[in-house]
Amino acid sequence: MARTDVNAVRAIIDTKLEESQIENHIETANLMVNTLLADEGYSSGLLTEIEKWLAAHYVATQDPRRRAENLGDLNVTYEGRSGGTPLEQTRYGQQVLMLDHHGVFANASKAKGQIKFKAT
């Protein structure tokens, strides 16, 4: 059973997603937290916070918000953040990484494989 709910997730992320879509992300977050953090010794309160922020991260990846910046005459609009691990690409995922002080999510999201190619 999930530790968080739609209202808690909506309290930290403004989204136009339907309640059922947010519930799907909560279920995924719950599965990930249970699988990766169940034996890490975290309090139930901290697990709830991690699950809430992870669900918000998943919401953000499905319902990205455009950001605009102006620098003089230059205007740039973009979504998300490139580079880094997937959790580093949203402020919600960054919060998960901070709350998971044992680094389980950080280690789980690192690339496991390597692709090499040779130019001809």
C-alpha positions in Angstrom: 0.0 0.0 0.0 1.3 3.4 -1.0 2.7 5.7 1.7 1.6 8.9 -0.1 -1.5 10.1 -2.0 -2.5 12.3 -4.8 -3.1 15.3 -2.6 0.4 15.1 -1.1 1.9 14.9 -4.6 -0.2 17.8 -5.9 1.0 19.8 -2.9 4.5 19.8 -4.3 3.9 19.8 -8.1 1.4 21.7 -10.2 0.2 19.4 -12.8 -2.7 19.0 -15.2 -2.5 15.2 -15.1 -5.6 13.3 -14.1 -5.9 11.8 -10.6 -5.6 8.3 -12.1 -2.4 9.2 -13.9 -0.9 10.5 -10.6 -2.0 7.4 -8.8 -0.1 5.3 -11.4 3.0 7.3 -10.7 2.5 6.8 -6.9 2.2 3.0 -7.4 5.5 3.0 -9.4 7.2 5.2 -6.7 5.9 2.8 -4.0 7.2 -0.2 -5.8 10.6 1.4 -6.3 10.9 2.5 -2.6 9.8 -0.9 -1.4 12.3 -2.7 -3.7 15.3 -0.4 -3.1 14.9 1.0 0.3 13.0 -1.6 2.4 16.2 -2.9 4.1 18.0 0.4 4.4 16.8 1.2 7.9 14.9 4.4 7.0 12.0 5.6 9.2 8.5 5.3 7.8 8.3 9.1 7.7 11.4 9.4 5.5 10.2 6.6 3.2 6.9 8.5 2.8 8.8 11.7 1.9 11.0 9.8 -0.6 8.0 8.1 -2.2 6.1 11.5 -2.5 9.1 13.2 -4.2 9.7 10.2 -6.4 6.1 10.2 -7.5 6.3 13.9 -8.3 9.5 13.2 -10.3 7.5 10.7 -12.4 4.7 13.2 -12.8 7.2 15.8 -14.0 8.6 13.5 -16.6 5.2 12.8 -18.0 3.9 16.4 -17.7 7.0 18.6 -18.2 6.8 22.3 -17.6 8.4 24.7 -20.0 10.8 27.2 -18.6 11.7 30.5 -20.1 14.7 32.6 -19.5 15.6 36.0 -20.9 19.1 37.4 -21.1 18.9 40.7 -22.9 17.5 40.2 -26.3 18.0 36.4 -26.1 14.9 34.3 -25.1 15.2 30.6 -24.4 12.4 28.2 -23.6 13.2 24.6 -22.6 11.9 21.7 -20.6 13.7 19.6 -18.1 17.4 19.4 -17.7 19.9 17.5 -19.8 22.8 15.4 -18.5 23.2 13.5 -15.3 21.2 10.7 -14.1 17.4 10.7 -14.7 16.7 11.7 -11.1 19.0 14.7 -11.5 16.9 16.0 -14.3 14.0 17.3 -12.2 14.0 19.2 -8.9 11.8 16.4 -7.5 14.3 13.7 -8.4 17.1 15.8 -6.9 15.1 15.9 -3.6 14.9 12.1 -3.7 18.6 11.9 -4.1 19.1 14.2 -1.1 16.6 12.4 1.1 18.1 9.0 0.2 21.3 9.7 2.2 22.5 6.1 1.8 22.8 6.8 -2.0 20.7 3.8 -3.1 18.8 5.7 -5.8 22.0 7.4 -6.9 23.8 4.1 -7.4 20.8 2.4 -9.0 20.5 5.2 -11.6 24.1 5.1 -12.7 24.8 3.5 -16.1 25.6 -0.2 -15.9 26.8 -0.8 -19.4 29.2 0.7 -21.8 29.0 1.1 -25.5 32.2 1.3 -27.5 32.6 2.0 -31.2 35.4 2.3 -33.5 35.6 5.0 -36.2 36.6 3.6 -39.6 
